[in-house]
Amino acid sequence: MNVIKVSAGSRTSSVAGAIAGMVREHRRAEVQAIGAGAVNQAVKAAAIARGYLLEDGIDAICLPEFTTVDIEGKERTAVRLIVEPRTGAPPPPAAPAEGPSAGA
């Protein structure tokens, strides 16, 4: 299984689609991000992917952890997000895709 690497400039919708596709095909996606901007994009993508997967009846969870990666001979700390289906409970009904109403 491939690791989905996210940068601060990654498009969240594209990363979300990759996450959802990996979860559908392999029942698990691993997302890796280094730096605050990249972690921000990765978390937003995981939230969007959860919505995509709920449409298919898959209630996904996201498990964050730290990991160490070697980049050009230097050790860097990365955040790894494991996205996988929740086990033991039926998925909740899909929420509407709309945000809160204006003026509410």
N, CA, C and O atoms as a GROMACS GRO file, in nm:
protein
  416
    1MET      N    1   0.085  -0.117   0.000
    1MET     CA    2   0.000   0.000   0.000
    1MET      C    3   0.089   0.124   0.000
    1MET      O    4   0.190   0.128   0.070
    2ASN      N    5   0.053   0.223  -0.078
    2ASN     CA    6   0.128   0.347  -0.088
    2ASN      C    7   0.090   0.445   0.022
    2ASN      O    8  -0.024   0.448   0.068
    3VAL      N    9   0.187   0.525   0.063
    3VAL     CA   10   0.164   0.633   0.159
    3VAL      C   11   0.125   0.756   0.079
    3VAL      O   12   0.191   0.790  -0.019
    4ILE      N   13   0.018   0.823   0.120
    4ILE     CA   14  -0.024   0.947   0.056
    4ILE      C   15   0.050   1.060   0.124
    4ILE      O   16   0.028   1.087   0.242
    5LYS      N   17   0.140   1.125   0.050
    5LYS     CA   18   0.221   1.233   0.108
    5LYS      C   19   0.155   1.366   0.075
    5LYS      O   20   0.122   1.395  -0.040
    6VAL      N   21   0.138   1.447   0.179
    6VAL     CA   22   0.066   1.573   0.166
    6VAL      C   23   0.161   1.689   0.194
    6VAL      O   24   0.240   1.683   0.289
    7SER      N   25   0.154   1.792   0.112
    7SER     CA   26   0.232   1.914   0.136
    7SER      C   27   0.136   2.028   0.167
    7SER      O   28   0.014   2.013   0.156
    8ALA      N   29   0.191   2.142   0.206
    8ALA     CA   30   0.108   2.258   0.236
    8ALA      C   31   0.032   2.305   0.113
    8ALA      O   32  -0.073   2.368   0.126
    9GLY      N   33   0.084   2.276  -0.006
    9GLY     CA   34   0.019   2.318  -0.130
    9GLY      C   35  -0.074   2.215  -0.191
    9GLY      O   36  -0.129   2.237  -0.299
   10SER      N   37  -0.093   2.101  -0.123
   10SER     CA   38  -0.180   1.996  -0.177
   10SER      C   39  -0.325   2.042  -0.180
   10SER      O   40  -0.371   2.111  -0.089
   11ARG      N   41  -0.397   2.003  -0.285
   11ARG     CA   42  -0.541   2.032  -0.294
   11ARG      C   43  -0.616   1.932  -0.208
   11ARG      O   44  -0.604   1.811  -0.228
   12THR      N   45  -0.693   1.982  -0.112
   12THR     CA   46  -0.760   1.893  -0.017
   12THR      C   47  -0.857   1.798  -0.086
   12THR      O   48  -0.868   1.682  -0.046
   13SER      N   49  -0.928   1.845  -0.188
   13SER     CA   50  -1.024   1.757  -0.255
   13SER      C   51  -0.955   1.642  -0.327
   13SER      O   52  -1.007   1.530  -0.330
   14SER      N   53  -0.838   1.668  -0.384
   14SER     CA   54  -0.762   1.561  -0.451
   14SER      C   55  -0.709   1.459  -0.350
   14SER      O   56  -0.716   1.339  -0.373
   15VAL      N   57  -0.657   1.509  -0.239
   15VAL     CA   58  -0.607   1.419  -0.134
   15VAL      C   59  -0.723   1.339  -0.076
   15VAL      O   60  -0.708   1.220  -0.050
   16ALA      N   61  -0.837   1.404  -0.055
   16ALA     CA   62  -0.955   1.335  -0.002
   16ALA      C   63  -0.999   1.222  -0.094
   16ALA      O   64  -1.033   1.113  -0.048
   17GLY      N   65  -0.998   1.248  -0.224
   17GLY     CA   66  -1.033   1.143  -0.320
   17GLY      C   67  -0.936   1.026  -0.314
   17GLY      O   68  -0.978   0.911  -0.323
   18ALA      N   69  -0.807   1.056  -0.298
   18ALA     CA   70  -0.708   0.950  -0.287
   18ALA      C   71  -0.729   0.869  -0.159
   18ALA      O   72  -0.720   0.746  -0.160
   19ILE      N   73  -0.756   0.938  -0.049
   19ILE     CA   74  -0.782   0.868   0.078
   19ILE      C   75  -0.904   0.778   0.064
   19ILE      O   76  -0.899   0.660   0.101
   20ALA      N   77  -1.014   0.831   0.012
   20ALA     CA   78  -1.137   0.753  -0.002
   20ALA      C   79  -1.114   0.632  -0.092
   20ALA      O   80  -1.162   0.522  -0.063
   21GLY      N   81  -1.041   0.652  -0.201
   21GLY     CA   82  -1.013   0.541  -0.292
   21GLY      C   83  -0.932   0.431  -0.225
   21GLY      O   84  -0.959   0.312  -0.243
   22MET      N   85  -0.831   0.471  -0.147
   22MET     CA   86  -0.749   0.371  -0.077
   22MET      C   87  -0.832   0.295   0.027
   22MET      O   88  -0.818   0.174   0.039
   23VAL      N   89  -0.917   0.366   0.100
   23VAL     CA   90  -0.999   0.299   0.201
   23VAL      C   91  -1.096   0.202   0.133
   23VAL      O   92  -1.114   0.090   0.181
   24ARG      N   93  -1.157   0.245   0.023
   24ARG     CA   94  -1.248   0.154  -0.049
   24ARG      C   95  -1.177   0.029  -0.099
   24ARG      O   96  -1.229  -0.082  -0.088
   25GLU      N   97  -1.056   0.047  -0.153
   25GLU     CA   98  -0.984  -0.064  -0.215
   25GLU      C   99  -0.909  -0.150  -0.114
   25GLU      O  100  -0.910  -0.273  -0.124
   26HIS      N  101  -0.843  -0.085  -0.017
   26HIS     CA  102  -0.754  -0.159   0.074
   26HIS      C  103  -0.802  -0.161   0.219
   26HIS      O  104  -0.739  -0.222   0.305
   27ARG      N  105  -0.916  -0.092   0.248
   27ARG     CA  106  -0.972  -0.083   0.383
   27ARG      C  107  -0.883  -0.003   0.477
   27ARG      O  108  -0.899  -0.011   0.599
   28ARG      N  109  -0.788   0.075   0.422
   28ARG     CA  110  -0.698   0.155   0.505
   28ARG      C  111  -0.620   0.250   0.415
   28ARG      O  112  -0.578   0.214   0.305
   29ALA      N  113  -0.600   0.372   0.463
   29ALA     CA  114  -0.514   0.468   0.394
   29ALA      C  115  -0.417   0.526   0.496
   29ALA      O  116  -0.453   0.550   0.611
   30GLU      N  117  -0.295   0.547   0.452
   30GLU     CA  118  -0.193   0.607   0.537
   30GLU      C  119  -0.152   0.739   0.474
   30GLU      O  120  -0.110   0.744   0.358
   31VAL      N  121  -0.166   0.848   0.551
   31VAL     CA  122  -0.138   0.982   0.503
   31VAL      C  123  -0.022   1.038   0.586
   31VAL      O  124  -0.020   1.025   0.708
   32GLN      N  125   0.075   1.098   0.518
   32GLN     CA  126   0.192   1.151   0.588
   32GLN      C  127   0.209   1.299   0.556
   32GLN      O  128   0.198   1.340   0.441
   33ALA      N  129   0.238   1.378   0.659
   33ALA     CA  130   0.256   1.522   0.641
   33ALA      C  131   0.366   1.572   0.734
   33ALA      O  132   0.376   1.529   0.849
   34ILE      N  133   0.447   1.665   0.682
   34ILE     CA  134   0.553   1.726   0.761
   34ILE      C  135   0.532   1.877   0.759
   34ILE      O  136   0.529   1.938   0.652
   35GLY      N  137   0.518   1.937   0.876
   35GLY     CA  138   0.499   2.081   0.886
   35GLY      C  139   0.353   2.116   0.909
   35GLY      O  140   0.262   2.042   0.873
   36ALA      N  141   0.333   2.233   0.970
   36ALA     CA  142   0.198   2.276   1.010
   36ALA      C  143   0.104   2.289   0.892
   36ALA      O  144  -0.011   2.244   0.899
   37GLY      N  145   0.149   2.349   0.783
   37GLY     CA  146   0.062   2.367   0.666
   37GLY      C  147   0.022   2.234   0.604
   37GLY      O  148  -0.093   2.217   0.563
   38ALA      N  149   0.116   2.141   0.597
   38ALA     CA  150   0.087   2.010   0.540
   38ALA      C  151  -0.009   1.931   0.629
   38ALA      O  152  -0.100   1.865   0.579
   39VAL      N  153   0.012   1.939   0.761
   39VAL     CA  154  -0.077   1.870   0.854
   39VAL      C  155  -0.218   1.928   0.844
   39VAL      O  156  -0.316   1.854   0.848
   40ASN      N  157  -0.228   2.060   0.831
   40ASN     CA  158  -0.359   2.124   0.814
   40ASN      C  159  -0.430   2.069   0.691
   40ASN      O  160  -0.548   2.034   0.699
   41GLN      N  161  -0.361   2.061   0.579
   41GLN     CA  162  -0.423   2.010   0.456
   41GLN      C  163  -0.461   1.863   0.472
   41GLN      O  164  -0.567   1.821   0.424
   42ALA      N  165  -0.376   1.785   0.538
   42ALA     CA  166  -0.405   1.642   0.556
   42ALA      C  167  -0.529   1.619   0.642
   42ALA      O  168  -0.611   1.533   0.610
   43VAL      N  169  -0.542   1.696   0.750
   43VAL     CA  170  -0.658   1.679   0.838
   43VAL      C  171  -0.786   1.722   0.765
   43VAL      O  172  -0.888   1.654   0.776
   44LYS      N  173  -0.780   1.833   0.692
   44LYS     CA  174  -0.899   1.874   0.615
   44LYS      C  175  -0.935   1.769   0.511
   44LYS      O  176  -1.053   1.740   0.491
   45ALA      N  177  -0.834   1.712   0.446
   45ALA     CA  178  -0.861   1.608   0.346
   45ALA      C  179  -0.924   1.484   0.410
   45ALA      O  180  -1.013   1.423   0.351
   46ALA      N  181  -0.878   1.448   0.529
   46ALA     CA  182  -0.935   1.332   0.598
   46ALA      C  183  -1.082   1.357   0.632
   46ALA      O  184  -1.165   1.267   0.622
   47ALA      N  185  -1.114   1.480   0.672
   47ALA     CA  186  -1.254   1.515   0.703
   47ALA      C  187  -1.341   1.508   0.578
   47ALA      O  188  -1.453   1.459   0.583
   48ILE      N  189  -1.289   1.558   0.467
   48ILE     CA  190  -1.364   1.553   0.341
   48ILE      C  191  -1.381   1.408   0.296
   48ILE      O  192  -1.489   1.369   0.252
   49ALA      N  193  -1.274   1.328   0.308
   49ALA     CA  194  -1.281   1.187   0.268
   49ALA      C  195  -1.384   1.112   0.352
   49ALA      O  196  -1.453   1.024   0.301
   50ARG      N  197  -1.396   1.148   0.479
   50ARG     CA  198  -1.496   1.083   0.565
   50ARG      C  199  -1.636   1.105   0.508
   50ARG      O  200  -1.719   1.014   0.508
   51GLY      N  201  -1.663   1.227   0.460
   51GLY     CA  202  -1.791   1.255   0.397
   51GLY      C  203  -1.813   1.172   0.272
   51GLY      O  204  -1.922   1.118   0.250
   52TYR      N  205  -1.709   1.162   0.188
   52TYR     CA  206  -1.719   1.080   0.067
   52TYR      C  207  -1.752   0.936   0.104
   52TYR      O  208  -1.837   0.873   0.041
   53LEU      N  209  -1.683   0.884   0.205
   53LEU     CA  210  -1.701   0.744   0.243
   53LEU      C  211  -1.837   0.719   0.308
   53LEU      O  212  -1.894   0.611   0.292
   54LEU      N  213  -1.888   0.818   0.382
   54LEU     CA  214  -2.021   0.802   0.442
   54LEU      C  215  -2.128   0.782   0.334
   54LEU      O  216  -2.225   0.710   0.355
   55GLU      N  217  -2.108   0.847   0.219
   55GLU     CA  218  -2.202   0.829   0.107
   55GLU      C  219  -2.207   0.684   0.061
   55GLU      O  220  -2.307   0.640   0.005
   56ASP      N  221  -2.098   0.609   0.084
   56ASP     CA  222  -2.090   0.467   0.049
   56ASP      C  223  -2.121   0.376   0.167
   56ASP      O  224  -2.106   0.255   0.157
   57GLY      N  225  -2.165   0.435   0.279
   57GLY     CA  226  -2.198   0.355   0.397
   57GLY      C  227  -2.077   0.314   0.478
   57GLY      O  228  -2.086   0.222   0.560
   58ILE      N  229  -1.963   0.381   0.458
   58ILE     CA  230  -1.841   0.350   0.534
   58ILE      C  231  -1.818   0.461   0.636
   58ILE      O  232  -1.798   0.577   0.599
   59ASP      N  233  -1.820   0.426   0.764
   59ASP     CA  234  -1.795   0.522   0.871
   59ASP      C  235  -1.646   0.517   0.903
   59ASP      O  236  -1.601   0.428   0.975
   60ALA      N  237  -1.570   0.611   0.849
   60ALA     CA  238  -1.424   0.610   0.864
   60ALA      C  239  -1.381   0.684   0.990
   60ALA      O  240  -1.445   0.780   1.033
   61ILE      N  241  -1.273   0.636   1.048
   61ILE     CA  242  -1.209   0.703   1.161
   61ILE      C  243  -1.067   0.740   1.120
   61ILE      O  244  -1.012   0.684   1.025
   62CYS      N  245  -1.010   0.835   1.193
   62CYS     CA  246  -0.875   0.882   1.164
   62CYS      C  247  -0.791   0.870   1.290
   62CYS      O  248  -0.826   0.928   1.393
   63LEU      N  249  -0.682   0.797   1.282
   63LEU     CA  250  -0.594   0.776   1.396
   63LEU      C  251  -0.463   0.849   1.371
   63LEU      O  252  -0.385   0.808   1.285
   64PRO      N  253  -0.437   0.957   1.445
   64PRO     CA  254  -0.313   1.033   1.425
   64PRO      C  255  -0.198   0.976   1.509
   64PRO      O  256  -0.220   0.925   1.619
   65GLU      N  257  -0.077   0.985   1.456
   65GLU     CA  258   0.041   0.945   1.531
   65GLU      C  259   0.163   1.017   1.474
   65GLU      O  260   0.161   1.065   1.360
   66PHE      N  261   0.269   1.023   1.553
   66PHE     CA  262   0.395   1.079   1.506
   66PHE      C  263   0.481   0.967   1.452
   66PHE      O  264   0.474   0.853   1.498
   67THR      N  265   0.563   1.000   1.355
   67THR     CA  266   0.660   0.906   1.300
   67THR      C  267   0.785   0.984   1.262
   67THR      O  268   0.781   1.106   1.248
   68THR      N  269   0.894   0.914   1.245
   68THR     CA  270   1.019   0.977   1.204
   68THR      C  271   1.051   0.931   1.062
   68THR      O  272   1.045   0.812   1.032
   69VAL      N  273   1.084   1.026   0.976
   69VAL     CA  274   1.120   0.993   0.837
   69VAL      C  275   1.258   1.051   0.807
   69VAL      O  276   1.300   1.150   0.867
   70ASP      N  277   1.327   0.987   0.714
   70ASP     CA  278   1.458   1.033   0.673
   70ASP      C  279   1.444   1.110   0.541
   70ASP      O  280   1.397   1.054   0.442
   71ILE      N  281   1.483   1.236   0.541
   71ILE     CA  282   1.478   1.318   0.421
   71ILE      C  283   1.618   1.372   0.397
   71ILE      O  284   1.669   1.454   0.474
   72GLU      N  285   1.679   1.326   0.290
   72GLU     CA  286   1.815   1.369   0.253
   72GLU      C  287   1.913   1.355   0.369
   72GLU      O  288   1.993   1.445   0.394
   73GLY      N  289   1.906   1.242   0.438
   73GLY     CA  290   1.999   1.213   0.546
   73GLY      C  291   1.965   1.277   0.679
   73GLY      O  292   2.038   1.259   0.776
   74LYS      N  293   1.855   1.352   0.686
   74LYS     CA  294   1.815   1.416   0.811
   74LYS      C  295   1.685   1.354   0.860
   74LYS      O  296   1.593   1.329   0.782
   75GLU      N  297   1.678   1.331   0.991
   75GLU     CA  298   1.554   1.279   1.049
   75GLU      C  299   1.457   1.393   1.072
   75GLU      O  300   1.492   1.496   1.129
   76ARG      N  301   1.334   1.374   1.028
   76ARG     CA  302   1.228   1.472   1.047
   76ARG      C  303   1.110   1.404   1.113
   76ARG      O  304   1.085   1.285   1.091
   77THR      N  305   1.038   1.478   1.195
   77THR     CA  306   0.916   1.426   1.256
   77THR      C  307   0.800   1.457   1.164
   77THR      O  308   0.783   1.570   1.118
   78ALA      N  309   0.721   1.355   1.137
   78ALA     CA  310   0.603   1.370   1.052
   78ALA      C  311   0.480   1.327   1.130
   78ALA      O  312   0.489   1.254   1.228
   79VAL      N  313   0.366   1.374   1.085
   79VAL     CA  314   0.239   1.326   1.138
   79VAL      C  315   0.185   1.224   1.039
   79VAL      O  316   0.180   1.249   0.918
   80ARG      N  317   0.146   1.110   1.092
   80ARG     CA  318   0.086   1.006   1.008
   80ARG      C  319  -0.059   0.991   1.051
   80ARG      O  320  -0.088   0.977   1.170
   81LEU      N  321  -0.149   0.994   0.955
   81LEU     CA  322  -0.291   0.972   0.979
   81LEU      C  323  -0.328   0.838   0.918
   81LEU      O  324  -0.309   0.816   0.798
   82ILE      N  325  -0.381   0.750   1.000
   82ILE     CA  326  -0.433   0.623   0.949
   82ILE      C  327  -0.584   0.640   0.939
   82ILE      O  328  -0.651   0.670   1.039
   83VAL      N  329  -0.638   0.621   0.820
   83VAL     CA  330  -0.783   0.633   0.798
   83VAL      C  331  -0.833   0.494   0.763
   83VAL      O  332  -0.784   0.430   0.670
   84GLU      N  333  -0.932   0.449   0.839
   84GLU     CA  334  -0.987   0.315   0.818
   84GLU      C  335  -1.132   0.310   0.863
   84GLU      O  336  -1.176   0.397   0.937
   85PRO      N  337  -1.206   0.209   0.818
   85PRO     CA  338  -1.346   0.198   0.860
   85PRO      C  339  -1.357   0.170   1.009
   85PRO      O  340  -1.278   0.093   1.066
   86ARG      N  341  -1.456   0.232   1.072
   86ARG     CA  342  -1.484   0.202   1.213
   86ARG      C  343  -1.547   0.063   1.217
   86ARG      O  344  -1.627   0.028   1.131
   87THR      N  345  -1.509  -0.014   1.318
   87THR     CA  346  -1.565  -0.149   1.330
   87THR      C  347  -1.659  -0.154   1.450
   87THR      O  348  -1.640  -0.082   1.548
   88GLY      N  349  -1.760  -0.239   1.441
   88GLY     CA  350  -1.848  -0.264   1.554
   88GLY      C  351  -1.972  -0.178   1.563
   88GLY      O  352  -2.055  -0.201   1.651
   89ALA      N  353  -1.987  -0.079   1.477
   89ALA     CA  354  -2.106   0.006   1.484
   89ALA      C  355  -2.152   0.040   1.343
   89ALA      O  356  -2.069   0.062   1.254
   90PRO      N  357  -2.284   0.044   1.322
   90PRO     CA  358  -2.332   0.083   1.190
   90PRO      C  359  -2.299   0.229   1.164
   90PRO      O  360  -2.292   0.309   1.257
   91PRO      N  361  -2.281   0.267   1.037
   91PRO     CA  362  -2.248   0.406   1.007
   91PRO      C  363  -2.366   0.498   1.036
   91PRO      O  364  -2.482   0.458   1.022
   92PRO      N  365  -2.337   0.621   1.077
   92PRO     CA  366  -2.446   0.717   1.098
   92PRO      C  367  -2.503   0.759   0.964
   92PRO      O  368  -2.439   0.739   0.861
   93PRO      N  369  -2.623   0.815   0.964
   93PRO     CA  370  -2.678   0.863   0.836
   93PRO      C  371  -2.591   0.974   0.781
   93PRO      O  372  -2.532   1.052   0.856
   94ALA      N  373  -2.583   0.982   0.649
   94ALA     CA  374  -2.504   1.087   0.585
   94ALA      C  375  -2.560   1.223   0.619
   94ALA      O  376  -2.680   1.246   0.612
   95ALA      N  377  -2.471   1.314   0.658
   95ALA     CA  378  -2.510   1.450   0.691
   95ALA      C  379  -2.523   1.530   0.563
   95ALA      O  380  -2.457   1.498   0.464
   96PRO      N  381  -2.606   1.633   0.561
   96PRO     CA  382  -2.616   1.716   0.442
   96PRO      C  383  -2.482   1.783   0.414
   96PRO      O  384  -2.407   1.815   0.507
   97ALA      N  385  -2.452   1.804   0.287
   97ALA     CA  386  -2.324   1.862   0.247
   97ALA      C  387  -2.317   2.012   0.271
   97ALA      O  388  -2.210   2.072   0.257
   98GLU      N  389  -2.428   2.073   0.306
   98GLU     CA  390  -2.433   2.217   0.324
   98GLU      C  391  -2.380   2.255   0.463
   98GLU      O  392  -2.392   2.178   0.558
   99GLY      N  393  -2.323   2.374   0.472
   99GLY     CA  394  -2.277   2.428   0.599
   99GLY      C  395  -2.391   2.496   0.671
   99GLY      O  396  -2.505   2.489   0.627
  100PRO      N  397  -2.361   2.561   0.783
  100PRO     CA  398  -2.466   2.632   0.856
  100PRO      C  399  -2.526   2.744   0.770
  100PRO      O  400  -2.457   2.807   0.690
  101SER      N  401  -2.653   2.767   0.789
  101SER     CA  402  -2.718   2.871   0.708
  101SER      C  403  -2.673   3.009   0.749
  101SER      O  404  -2.642   3.035   0.865
  102ALA      N  405  -2.670   3.096   0.651
  102ALA     CA  406  -2.630   3.233   0.677
  102ALA      C  407  -2.736   3.299   0.761
  102ALA      O  408  -2.856   3.280   0.738
  103GLY      N  409  -2.694   3.376   0.858
  103GLY     CA  410  -2.788   3.449   0.943
  103GLY      C  411  -2.844   3.368   1.057
  103GLY      O  412  -2.926   3.417   1.135
  104ALA      N  413  -2.800   3.241   1.070
  104ALA     CA  414  -2.852   3.158   1.178
  104ALA      C  415  -2.775   3.176   1.304
  104ALA      O  416  -2.806   3.114   1.406
   0.00000   0.00000   0.00000
